[in-house]
Amino acid sequence: MLETSARLLRLLSLLQTPRDWTGSDLAERLEVDVRTVRRDVDKLRTLGYPVHATPGVAGYRLGAGANLPPLLLDDEEAIAVAIGLRSAASGAVAGIEESSVRALTKLEQVLPSRLRHRVNLLHSVTVTVPATGPTVDPDTLTAVAAACRDHHRLRFDYRSHDGTTSIRTTEPHRLVHTGRRWYLIGWDIDRADWRTYRIDRLAPRIPTGPRFTPRAAPDPDLAAYLSRGVSTAAYRYQARVTLHVPAETAAERILSSVGVIEAVDPQNCLLHTGSNSLDELAVYLGLFDLPLTVHEPPELITRIRALATRLNDAVR
């Protein structure tokens, strides 16, 4: 059995997970009886931690309080947080770099030497390429996330790729992060259809509202839905290409923002991609350095033949 102080820390750690704990579950984890759990919960409340009891099932959950409780992490969680903070220090959300460095410094100060060694080892052999391109304002990201959570309609000024600005009214559904950019998937009220918006191009109009009843998602796999939207559907020319390699091999070479890969059999897969330029599509496909067959559009096939003839003539 753990000593009282160690047991209280272990109890606080369990309560920090996002779930309701029954007294019996906690007693089993702490190897004590239910009465001891009740006493320990009362001690945590005396120390200022808002432990809420769920009526009927004698469940417990740690609520939000006036003060931030100590964050109790196991070894793997601590390493994951440290790596995440290092990534955030050069990420795509503007203004959090300095905060991430400060938080990482505090965390590393209290890490046991065995964990600090593992984190520093990874850092010493890793080179981070700074994020390029537009960054996202954290206040914008928070406002959009809150509208998604609370099911509030969201109005915002939106700047399209050609620079024109319009006012959009949406029922926001989910935020999706590709690793490079943040997107909002939502139901566009005026267009009566699902749309995908880049977060760095929108400016929310506050306050939000009214509330809405969430619709069924446009696709159970929102990551694939976004990939189709940003790599194929938005462009004038939409190409369908068979790659004569396994889907896993193609996925290692082609980013999800470039195209959607669909397995056909163990040795072949389909690539769906798009562009507003036939020349860009032809050159890009050639640079894959993979065996492939272009099926459509017909204009792309004609353009590739013309380019192949021109390039062949150039090296005769």
C-alpha positions as CSV (number, residue, x, y, z in Angstrom):
1,M,0.0,0.0,0.0
2,L,1.3,3.5,-0.8
3,E,2.0,6.0,1.9
4,T,-0.6,8.7,2.3
5,S,1.3,11.5,0.5
6,A,2.3,9.3,-2.4
7,R,-1.2,7.9,-2.6
8,L,-2.7,11.4,-2.8
9,L,-0.4,12.3,-5.7
10,R,-1.4,9.0,-7.4
11,L,-5.1,9.8,-6.8
12,L,-4.6,13.3,-8.2
13,S,-2.9,11.9,-11.3
14,L,-5.8,9.5,-11.9
15,L,-8.4,12.2,-11.5
16,Q,-6.6,14.3,-14.1
17,T,-7.6,11.9,-16.9
18,P,-10.8,13.0,-18.7
19,R,-13.3,10.4,-17.2
20,D,-15.5,9.7,-14.2
21,W,-13.9,7.4,-11.7
22,T,-16.1,5.3,-9.4
23,G,-14.9,4.8,-5.8
24,S,-14.3,1.1,-6.4
25,D,-12.2,1.8,-9.5
26,L,-10.0,4.2,-7.6
27,A,-9.8,1.8,-4.7
28,E,-8.6,-0.9,-7.0
29,R,-6.0,1.3,-8.6
30,L,-4.7,2.6,-5.2
31,E,-5.0,-0.8,-3.5
32,V,-7.1,0.6,-0.7
33,D,-10.7,0.3,0.3
34,V,-13.5,2.7,-0.8
35,R,-13.6,4.5,2.6
36,T,-10.0,5.4,2.3
37,V,-10.7,6.8,-1.2
38,R,-13.4,9.0,0.3
39,R,-11.1,10.3,3.0
40,D,-8.3,11.0,0.4
41,V,-10.8,12.8,-1.8
42,D,-11.8,15.0,1.2
43,K,-8.1,15.7,1.8
44,L,-7.7,16.9,-1.8
45,R,-10.7,19.1,-1.5
46,T,-9.2,20.6,1.7
47,L,-6.0,21.4,-0.3
48,G,-8.1,23.3,-2.8
49,Y,-8.6,20.8,-5.6
50,P,-12.2,20.8,-6.9
51,V,-13.1,17.1,-6.9
52,H,-16.7,16.7,-8.0
53,A,-18.9,13.8,-7.2
54,T,-21.3,12.4,-9.8
55,P,-24.7,11.7,-8.2
56,G,-26.0,8.1,-8.3
57,V,-22.8,6.2,-9.3
58,A,-20.5,7.7,-6.7
59,G,-18.2,8.9,-9.5
60,Y,-15.4,11.4,-9.1
61,R,-14.0,13.9,-11.6
62,L,-11.5,16.8,-11.1
63,G,-13.1,20.0,-12.1
64,A,-11.7,23.4,-13.1
65,G,-10.5,25.4,-10.2
66,A,-9.1,28.9,-9.5
67,N,-5.5,27.5,-9.3
68,L,-3.7,25.3,-11.7
69,P,-3.0,21.9,-10.0
70,P,0.3,20.2,-10.4
71,L,0.5,18.4,-13.7
72,L,1.3,14.8,-12.9
73,L,2.8,12.9,-15.9
74,D,4.2,9.4,-16.3
75,D,7.5,9.0,-18.1
76,E,6.1,8.6,-21.6
77,E,3.6,11.5,-21.2
78,A,6.4,13.8,-20.0
79,I,8.6,12.9,-23.1
80,A,5.6,13.4,-25.4
81,V,4.9,16.9,-23.9
82,A,8.6,17.9,-24.2
83,I,8.8,16.8,-27.8
84,G,5.5,18.6,-28.5
85,L,6.7,21.8,-27.0
86,R,9.9,21.7,-29.1
87,S,7.8,21.3,-32.2
88,A,5.4,24.1,-31.2
89,A,8.4,26.5,-30.8
90,S,8.8,26.4,-34.6
91,G,5.2,25.6,-35.5
92,A,2.5,27.3,-37.6
93,V,0.6,29.1,-34.8
94,A,1.8,32.6,-34.5
95,G,2.8,34.0,-31.1
96,I,3.2,30.8,-29.1
97,E,6.9,30.1,-29.9
98,E,8.2,32.1,-26.9
99,S,5.5,30.6,-24.6
100,S,6.4,27.1,-25.8
101,V,10.1,27.7,-25.0
102,R,9.3,29.0,-21.5
103,A,7.1,26.0,-20.8
104,L,9.7,23.6,-22.1
105,T,12.4,25.2,-19.9
106,K,10.2,24.7,-16.8
107,L,9.4,21.1,-17.7
108,E,13.1,20.2,-18.3
109,Q,14.0,21.7,-15.0
110,V,11.9,19.1,-13.1
111,L,12.4,16.1,-15.4
112,P,14.3,13.3,-13.8
113,S,17.8,12.9,-15.2
114,R,16.8,9.7,-17.0
115,L,14.0,11.4,-18.9
116,R,16.0,14.6,-19.5
117,H,18.7,12.5,-21.1
118,R,16.2,10.9,-23.5
119,V,14.7,14.2,-24.5
120,N,18.1,15.9,-25.0
121,L,19.4,12.9,-27.0
122,L,16.5,13.3,-29.4
123,H,17.0,17.1,-29.6
124,S,20.8,16.7,-30.2
125,V,20.3,14.6,-33.3
126,T,17.3,16.4,-34.7
127,V,17.3,19.4,-37.1
128,T,14.1,21.3,-37.2
129,V,13.2,23.2,-40.4
130,P,11.3,26.4,-39.5
131,A,7.7,26.6,-40.6
132,T,7.3,28.6,-43.8
133,G,4.2,30.2,-45.2
134,P,1.2,31.8,-43.4
135,T,0.8,31.4,-39.7
136,V,-2.4,31.1,-37.7
137,D,-3.4,33.6,-35.0
138,P,-4.0,31.7,-31.8
139,D,-7.0,33.8,-30.9
140,T,-8.6,33.0,-34.2
141,L,-7.9,29.3,-33.7
142,T,-9.4,29.4,-30.2
143,A,-12.5,31.3,-31.4
144,V,-13.1,28.7,-34.2
145,A,-12.5,25.8,-31.8
146,A,-15.0,27.2,-29.3
147,A,-17.7,27.7,-32.0
148,C,-17.2,24.0,-33.1
149,R,-17.5,22.8,-29.5
150,D,-20.5,24.9,-28.6
151,H,-22.3,24.4,-31.9
152,H,-22.5,28.2,-32.6
153,R,-22.9,29.6,-36.1
154,L,-19.7,31.4,-37.1
155,R,-19.5,34.5,-39.4
156,F,-16.2,35.5,-40.7
157,D,-14.4,37.5,-43.4
158,Y,-12.7,35.1,-45.8
159,R,-9.9,35.8,-48.2
160,S,-9.8,33.4,-51.2
161,H,-6.7,32.4,-53.0
162,D,-7.1,35.2,-55.6
163,G,-7.3,37.8,-52.9
164,T,-11.0,38.6,-53.0
165,T,-12.8,38.9,-49.6
166,S,-16.3,37.7,-48.8
167,I,-18.4,37.2,-45.6
168,R,-19.2,33.6,-44.9
169,T,-21.7,32.2,-42.5
170,T,-21.1,28.6,-41.4
171,E,-22.1,25.8,-39.1
172,P,-18.5,24.9,-38.0
173,H,-17.9,21.2,-37.7
174,R,-14.2,20.3,-37.1
175,L,-10.7,21.8,-37.2
176,V,-8.2,19.7,-39.2
177,H,-4.4,20.1,-39.0
178,T,-2.3,18.7,-41.8
179,G,1.0,19.4,-40.1
180,R,1.5,22.6,-42.2
181,R,-1.8,24.3,-42.2
182,W,-5.0,24.5,-40.2
183,Y,-8.4,24.1,-41.9
184,L,-12.1,24.4,-40.8
185,I,-14.6,22.0,-42.2
186,G,-18.1,23.5,-42.0
187,W,-21.6,23.8,-43.6
188,D,-21.8,27.0,-45.6
189,I,-25.2,28.5,-44.9
190,D,-25.4,30.6,-48.1
191,R,-24.1,27.9,-50.4
192,A,-26.0,25.1,-48.7
193,D,-23.0,22.7,-48.9
194,W,-19.9,21.6,-47.0
195,R,-16.9,23.8,-47.5
196,T,-13.2,23.7,-46.3
197,Y,-11.6,27.0,-45.2
198,R,-8.0,27.8,-44.4
199,I,-7.8,29.3,-40.9
200,D,-5.0,31.7,-41.8
201,R,-7.4,33.3,-44.4
202,L,-10.4,34.0,-42.1
203,A,-11.2,36.6,-39.5
204,P,-14.1,35.7,-37.1
205,R,-16.9,38.1,-36.4
206,I,-17.6,38.1,-32.7
207,P,-20.0,37.3,-31.0
208,T,-20.9,33.9,-32.5
209,G,-24.4,32.4,-32.7
210,P,-27.1,31.3,-32.7
211,R,-26.8,27.6,-31.7
212,F,-27.4,25.0,-34.3
213,T,-28.0,21.2,-34.4
214,P,-24.9,19.5,-35.8
215,R,-25.3,17.8,-39.1
216,A,-23.8,14.4,-40.0
217,A,-20.2,14.8,-41.1
218,P,-19.6,14.9,-44.9
219,D,-17.3,11.9,-44.6
220,P,-16.5,9.6,-41.6
221,D,-12.9,10.1,-42.5
222,L,-12.4,13.9,-42.3
223,A,-8.7,13.6,-43.0
224,A,-9.4,12.0,-46.4
225,Y,-12.2,14.4,-47.0
226,L,-9.9,17.4,-46.5
227,S,-7.1,15.8,-48.6
228,R,-9.6,15.4,-51.5
229,G,-10.7,19.0,-51.0
230,V,-7.3,20.6,-51.0
231,S,-5.6,18.4,-53.5
232,T,-8.2,17.6,-56.2
233,A,-11.7,19.1,-55.9
234,A,-10.7,22.7,-55.8
235,Y,-8.9,22.7,-59.1
236,R,-9.9,23.1,-62.7
237,Y,-8.2,19.8,-63.8
238,Q,-8.7,16.7,-61.8
239,A,-6.4,13.8,-62.7
240,R,-6.8,10.1,-62.1
241,V,-3.6,8.1,-62.3
242,T,-2.6,4.5,-61.7
243,L,0.7,4.2,-59.8
244,H,2.2,0.7,-60.4
245,V,3.5,0.5,-56.8
246,P,1.9,-0.5,-53.5
247,A,-0.2,2.2,-51.9
248,E,2.2,2.2,-48.9
249,T,5.2,3.0,-51.2
250,A,3.2,5.8,-52.9
251,A,2.2,7.3,-49.6
252,E,5.9,7.6,-48.6
253,R,6.6,9.7,-51.7
254,I,3.4,11.8,-52.0
255,L,2.0,14.1,-49.4
256,S,-1.7,14.0,-48.5
257,S,-2.0,17.6,-49.5
258,V,-0.9,16.7,-53.0
259,G,-3.3,13.9,-53.7
260,V,-5.4,11.1,-52.4
261,I,-4.0,7.5,-52.7
262,E,-6.4,4.6,-53.1
263,A,-5.2,1.0,-53.0
264,V,-6.3,-1.1,-56.0
265,D,-4.4,-4.4,-55.3
266,P,-1.1,-5.3,-53.5
267,Q,1.0,-3.9,-56.4
268,N,-1.1,-0.9,-57.7
269,C,-2.9,2.1,-56.4
270,L,-4.9,5.1,-57.7
271,L,-3.8,8.7,-57.3
272,H,-6.4,11.4,-57.4
273,T,-4.8,14.9,-57.7
274,G,-5.5,18.2,-59.4
275,S,-4.2,21.5,-60.6
276,N,-5.2,24.6,-62.5
277,S,-2.3,24.0,-64.9
278,L,-1.9,21.0,-67.2
279,D,1.8,21.7,-67.4
280,E,2.2,21.7,-63.7
281,L,0.3,18.4,-63.5
282,A,2.5,16.8,-66.3
283,V,5.8,18.0,-64.7
284,Y,4.7,16.9,-61.2
285,L,3.7,13.5,-62.3
286,G,7.0,13.1,-64.2
287,L,9.0,14.1,-61.1
288,F,7.4,11.3,-59.0
289,D,9.9,8.9,-60.7
290,L,7.3,6.1,-60.3
291,P,5.8,3.8,-63.0
292,L,2.3,5.2,-63.8
293,T,-0.6,5.3,-66.2
294,V,-2.6,8.5,-66.7
295,H,-6.3,7.9,-67.2
296,E,-7.9,11.4,-67.2
297,P,-8.5,14.1,-68.0
298,P,-8.0,13.8,-71.8
299,E,-6.5,17.2,-71.9
300,L,-3.7,16.1,-69.6
301,I,-3.0,13.0,-71.7
302,T,-2.7,15.2,-74.9
303,R,-0.4,17.6,-73.1
304,I,1.9,14.9,-71.8
305,R,2.3,13.5,-75.3
306,A,3.1,16.9,-76.7
307,L,5.7,17.6,-73.9
308,A,7.2,14.1,-74.4
309,T,7.6,14.8,-78.2
310,R,9.2,18.2,-77.5
311,L,11.6,16.9,-74.9
312,N,12.5,13.9,-77.1
313,D,13.3,16.2,-80.0
314,A,15.4,18.4,-77.7
315,V,17.8,15.6,-77.0
316,R,18.1,13.9,-80.4
